[in-house]
């Protein structure tokens, strides 16, 4: 598994845990609020876990963009300076 895939799956595990769903239930594009009933507190919890796990700080102003696993990974990668 490449570093990118490994980080993606690690992020999936973090978000699934916060949203209280199984990792295989968390799709790449499933909307956190609509499909997984995430509220703003859970979104902030996801940011806190990303900060702790990856040492990456994403501004709360970007929360509206973090609607699903794919967009959240893209934001983490951008802020962490990960190269594709």
C-alpha positions in Angstrom: 0.0 0.0 0.0 1.4 3.4 -1.0 1.8 6.2 1.5 -1.1 8.0 0.0 -3.4 5.0 0.3 -2.2 4.3 3.8 -3.0 7.9 4.9 -6.3 7.8 3.1 -7.3 4.7 5.0 -6.0 6.1 8.3 -8.2 9.2 7.7 -11.2 6.9 6.9 -10.7 5.1 10.2 -10.5 8.4 12.2 -13.7 9.8 10.5 -15.6 6.6 10.8 -14.8 6.5 14.5 -16.0 10.0 15.1 -19.1 9.4 13.0 -19.7 6.1 14.8 -19.9 4.1 11.6 -18.0 1.1 10.3 -15.1 2.0 8.0 -16.6 0.1 5.1 -19.8 2.1 5.5 -17.9 5.4 5.0 -17.8 6.0 1.3 -15.5 8.5 -0.4 -18.2 10.9 -1.4 -20.9 10.2 1.3 -22.0 13.5 2.7 -21.1 13.6 6.4 -24.1 15.7 7.4 -26.7 14.1 5.1 -25.7 10.5 5.1 -24.0 10.1 8.5 -25.9 12.7 10.6 -22.7 14.6 11.5 -23.3 17.9 13.3 -20.8 20.8 13.8 -19.5 19.2 17.0 -18.5 16.1 15.1 -16.9 18.1 12.4 -14.8 20.0 14.9 -13.9 16.6 16.5 -12.7 15.4 13.1 -10.5 18.5 12.8 -9.1 17.9 16.3 -8.3 14.2 15.5 -6.7 15.2 12.2 -4.5 17.7 14.0 -3.5 15.1 16.6 -3.0 12.2 14.2 -1.3 13.9 11.3 0.0 17.1 13.0 -2.0 19.1 10.4 -4.1 22.1 11.4 -7.0 22.9 9.1 -8.7 26.2 9.8 -12.3 26.0 11.1 -13.2 28.4 8.3 -12.7 25.4 5.9 -15.2 23.2 7.7 -18.0 23.7 5.1 -15.7 22.3 2.5 -15.1 19.1 4.4 -18.3 17.4 3.4 -17.0 13.9 2.7 -13.9 11.7 3.0 -12.5 12.7 -0.4 -12.7 16.5 0.2 -11.4 16.1 3.7 -8.4 14.1 2.5 -7.7 16.7 -0.2 -7.7 19.5 2.5 -5.4 17.5 4.8 -3.0 16.8 1.9 -3.0 20.4 0.9 -2.3 21.7 4.4 0.3 18.9 5.1 2.1 19.5 1.8 1.7 15.9 0.7 2.5 15.4 -2.9 0.4 13.2 -5.1 
